[in-house]
Amino acid sequence: MKITVRIITFFYLLLLSSSFCYGKENVNSSPLIQVESGKITHSINLKVRNDSYPLTTEDMAGWMTEKNDLRFNPRYSSEIETRDICTQKKSILCTLLTTIQDQSHIQKSSAFFLNTEAVKKYIGTLAQKVNQEPVNATLNMQDGKISVFTLNQKGLELDTAASTVALVDYLTAKNPTGDITLPYKEKNADVSIDSIDNLGITSLIGEGHSNFRGSPKNRIFNIKVAVDKFNGTLINPGEEFSFVKNLGPVDGEHGYLPELVIKNDKTEPEFGGGICQVSTTAFRAAIYSGLEITARRNHAYPVGYYNPQGMDSTVYIPKPDLRFINNTPGHILIQTEIVGTELIFRFFGTADGRKVTVDGPHILEKNPDGSMKTTFSQKVTDANDNLIREDVFNSSYESPSKYPHPGATTALTQKPKSWSQSEWDKYLKANKKP
């Protein structure tokens, strides 16, 4: 009986020595993984494509954790005062099977562990510095021909999952030395020097203009942010272009500032106010390019920025939207430019001999309260003067007095429900509110 108990005790304590002495933990279930050394004493260069990013010892401070434990070692004579391992483990079985003699072989152990979650977080932050969107080649018209005046550049995206593994492997190696090359992916630009001829982009097929003179600084800022979303956009033959889809999210997190918009029967500040200057200009470029307009809505009341009245296009996520179809033989490349306070959209594509005639806009009705009705027509014929399409665009504007206007200097006093807390904090800071 005594021999049986000793055998059970031996195997139990052997289990303690392996289970409770911190060995290498499963990375999938725990963010901690055992390392050979408790501290990296040298800086590391992280290389991504042609750039290097130094990882200093200060960056890695706090990634390592030391853990202490008690374990059974039959070849070790304990010198510690408190050797009751069972009290620490809170195990009844341990108390029953561990003898006083066994307690004289309890050894203190230390191990260092790397927090892989901290490494993952660092790589995520690094990715924000590393990642670059591809840059399209930009075009210029000279003597009726297109020439490239800005070269395209490939984009870059850090492979965060593979980079985390690479850095963890380095830090857990026995003798880590040298630099680390982090994996990444390259993204090609939609428009490159090599692709221009293949896309059928040979001519300027139409352009639109608008002027935002007198706009407050937040409105000007938003216009510039939104314009960048469309410069270099490529529209495939037969594709229906959606302004809202290409615009993407409109909020403080995506770089927009609060400015006045027409919403909920009033004019009030909201992130992205001024974007309709961009949609209006894109609408005019589509009209003069002879494209088929499939969705467009005028503003609720006449807005001076969109003169001449009747050729504006209001947008709001998710709708109303501005949509049109590329009914030309080739791709259409959008190029944008701001000259002073003039916004310009240019559509480059394949000239198929079509002729575009725009009649108007004409004011049909104008009332003392500011309400009005307008109309204009778009007539498109082919190279042989055959009618391709003729559309009429009627606009009906209500009186501006129906939409209370707080004025450009009026600030909000409470957070709108649709705003995040970070957006509200940015707004308060910008308007110097406590």
Backbone hydrogen bonds, N-H to C=O, Kabsch-Sander energy under -0.5 kcal/mol:
donor,donor_aa,acceptor,acceptor_aa,energy
5,V,1,M,-2.2
6,R,2,K,-1.9
7,I,3,I,-2.1
8,I,4,T,-2.5
9,T,5,V,-2.9
10,F,6,R,-2.6
11,F,7,I,-2.4
12,Y,8,I,-2.3
13,L,9,T,-2.9
14,L,10,F,-2.1
15,L,11,F,-1.9
16,L,12,Y,-2.1
17,S,13,L,-2.4
18,S,14,L,-1.2
19,S,15,L,-3.1
20,F,16,L,-2.4
21,C,16,L,-0.6
22,Y,20,F,-0.8
23,G,21,C,-0.7
27,V,25,E,-0.5
29,S,26,N,-0.8
30,S,26,N,-1.7
33,I,114,L,-1.6
35,V,112,F,-2.4
41,T,39,K,-0.6
44,I,55,L,-2.9
46,L,44,I,-0.6
46,L,53,Y,-2.6
47,K,45,N,-0.6
47,K,180,I,-3.2
48,V,51,D,-2.7
51,D,48,V,-2.5
53,Y,46,L,-2.7
55,L,44,I,-4.1
56,T,54,P,-0.7
60,M,56,T,-1.5
61,A,57,T,-0.8
63,W,60,M,-2.4
65,T,113,F,-2.5
67,K,111,A,-2.8
69,D,109,S,-2.1
71,R,107,Q,-2.4
73,N,105,H,-3.1
76,Y,73,N,-2.2
78,S,76,Y,-0.7
78,S,104,S,-3.5
83,R,81,E,-0.8
85,I,83,R,-1.9
87,T,84,D,-0.5
88,Q,84,D,-1.1
89,K,85,I,-2.3
90,K,86,C,-1.5
91,S,86,C,-1.3
95,T,91,S,-1.6
96,L,92,I,-2.0
97,L,93,L,-1.9
98,T,94,C,-2.4
99,T,97,L,-0.5
103,Q,99,T,-1.6
104,S,100,I,-0.6
104,S,101,Q,-1.0
105,H,102,D,-2.2
106,I,103,Q,-1.1
107,Q,71,R,-3.2
107,Q,105,H,-0.5
109,S,69,D,-2.9
111,A,67,K,-1.9
112,F,35,V,-0.6
113,F,65,T,-2.7
114,L,33,I,-3.3
115,N,63,W,-2.6
116,T,31,P,-3.8
116,T,114,L,-1.0
118,A,115,N,-0.6
119,V,115,N,-1.4
120,K,116,T,-2.5
121,K,117,E,-2.2
122,Y,118,A,-2.1
123,I,119,V,-2.4
124,G,120,K,-2.0
125,T,121,K,-2.0
126,L,122,Y,-2.6
127,A,123,I,-2.2
128,Q,124,G,-1.0
129,K,125,T,-0.8
129,K,126,L,-0.9
130,V,126,L,-2.2
131,N,127,A,-3.0
132,Q,156,L,-2.6
135,V,153,Q,-2.4
136,N,134,P,-0.5
137,A,191,V,-2.7
138,T,150,T,-1.4
140,N,147,S,-2.5
142,Q,140,N,-0.6
142,Q,145,K,-3.1
145,K,142,Q,-1.7
147,S,140,N,-3.0
149,F,138,T,-2.1
150,T,138,T,-1.3
153,Q,135,V,-2.4
155,G,187,K,-3.6
156,L,132,Q,-2.5
157,E,185,K,-2.7
159,D,183,P,-1.8
160,T,158,L,-1.4
163,S,159,D,-2.5
164,T,160,T,-2.0
165,V,161,A,-1.8
166,A,162,A,-2.3
167,L,163,S,-2.3
168,V,164,T,-2.5
169,D,165,V,-2.8
170,Y,166,A,-1.7
171,L,167,L,-2.4
172,T,168,V,-1.7
173,A,170,Y,-1.0
180,I,45,N,-2.4
182,L,47,K,-2.4
182,L,180,I,-0.7
185,K,157,E,-2.7
187,K,155,G,-1.7
192,S,190,D,-0.5
196,I,192,S,-1.2
197,D,193,I,-0.5
199,L,195,S,-1.7
200,G,197,D,-1.0
201,I,196,I,-1.5
202,T,200,G,-1.1
202,T,349,G,-2.3
203,S,349,G,-2.7
205,I,203,S,-0.7
205,I,347,F,-2.5
206,G,347,F,-1.2
208,G,345,F,-2.4
210,S,343,L,-1.6
211,N,305,Y,-0.6
212,F,341,T,-2.6
215,S,212,F,-1.8
220,I,216,P,-2.1
221,F,217,K,-2.5
222,N,218,N,-2.3
223,I,219,R,-2.2
224,K,220,I,-2.0
225,V,221,F,-2.0
226,A,222,N,-2.6
227,V,223,I,-2.6
228,D,224,K,-1.5
229,K,225,V,-0.5
229,K,226,A,-1.2
230,F,227,V,-1.6
231,N,227,V,-1.4
232,G,334,I,-3.3
233,T,230,F,-2.4
235,I,332,I,-2.9
236,N,234,L,-0.5
238,G,326,N,-3.0
239,E,236,N,-2.0
241,F,239,E,-0.7
241,F,324,F,-3.5
243,F,241,F,-0.5
243,F,322,L,-2.8
246,N,242,S,-2.0
247,L,243,F,-2.0
248,G,244,V,-2.0
251,D,249,P,-0.5
254,H,251,D,-1.0
255,G,252,G,-1.5
256,Y,251,D,-1.8
259,E,270,E,-2.2
261,V,268,E,-2.6
263,K,261,V,-0.7
263,K,266,K,-3.2
266,K,263,K,-1.2
267,T,404,P,-2.5
268,E,261,V,-2.4
268,E,266,K,-0.6
270,E,259,E,-3.0
272,G,257,L,-2.0
273,G,257,L,-0.5
273,G,270,E,-1.6
275,I,272,G,-1.8
277,Q,274,G,-1.6
278,V,274,G,-0.5
278,V,275,I,-1.1
279,S,275,I,-1.9
280,T,276,C,-2.4
281,T,277,Q,-1.5
282,A,278,V,-2.3
283,F,279,S,-2.3
284,R,280,T,-2.0
285,A,281,T,-1.9
286,A,282,A,-2.1
287,I,283,F,-2.2
288,Y,284,R,-2.4
289,S,285,A,-0.9
290,G,287,I,-1.5
291,L,286,A,-2.3
292,E,325,I,-1.1
293,I,291,L,-0.6
294,T,323,R,-2.1
295,A,323,R,-1.7
306,Y,303,V,-2.0
307,N,304,G,-1.4
311,M,308,P,-1.2
314,T,297,R,-2.9
316,Y,320,P,-2.3
323,R,295,A,-2.1
323,R,321,D,-0.5
324,F,241,F,-1.4
325,I,292,E,-2.5
326,N,239,E,-2.4
327,N,325,I,-1.4
331,H,199,L,-2.0
332,I,235,I,-2.3
333,L,348,F,-2.9
334,I,233,T,-2.8
334,I,332,I,-0.5
335,Q,346,R,-2.6
337,E,344,I,-2.0
339,V,337,E,-0.5
339,V,342,E,-2.6
340,G,338,I,-0.6
341,T,339,V,-0.6
342,E,339,V,-2.3
343,L,210,S,-2.8
343,L,341,T,-0.5
344,I,337,E,-2.7
345,F,208,G,-2.3
346,R,335,Q,-3.0
347,F,206,G,-3.1
348,F,333,L,-2.7
348,F,346,R,-0.6
349,G,203,S,-3.0
351,A,349,G,-0.6
352,D,350,T,-0.6
355,K,381,T,-2.7
357,T,355,K,-0.5
357,T,379,K,-2.9
359,D,357,T,-0.5
359,D,377,S,-1.9
360,G,358,V,-0.7
362,H,375,T,-3.3
364,L,362,H,-0.7
364,L,373,K,-2.6
365,E,373,K,-1.8
367,N,371,S,-2.8
370,G,367,N,-2.1
372,M,397,Y,-1.5
373,K,365,E,-2.4
374,T,395,S,-2.5
375,T,362,H,-2.0
376,F,393,F,-1.3
377,S,359,D,-2.0
378,Q,391,D,-2.8
379,K,357,T,-2.7
380,V,389,R,-3.0
381,T,355,K,-2.3
382,D,386,N,-2.5
385,D,382,D,-2.0
388,I,380,V,-3.2
389,R,380,V,-1.8
391,D,378,Q,-2.4
393,F,376,F,-3.3
394,N,392,V,-0.6
395,S,374,T,-2.4
397,Y,372,M,-3.3
398,E,300,A,-3.1
401,S,369,D,-0.5
402,K,399,S,-1.9
403,Y,400,P,-1.8
410,T,407,G,-1.4
419,W,416,P,-1.6
424,W,420,S,-2.1
425,D,421,Q,-2.5
426,K,422,S,-2.0
427,Y,423,E,-2.0
428,L,424,W,-2.5
429,K,425,D,-2.2
430,A,426,K,-2.5
431,N,427,Y,-2.0
432,K,429,K,-0.9
433,K,428,L,-3.1
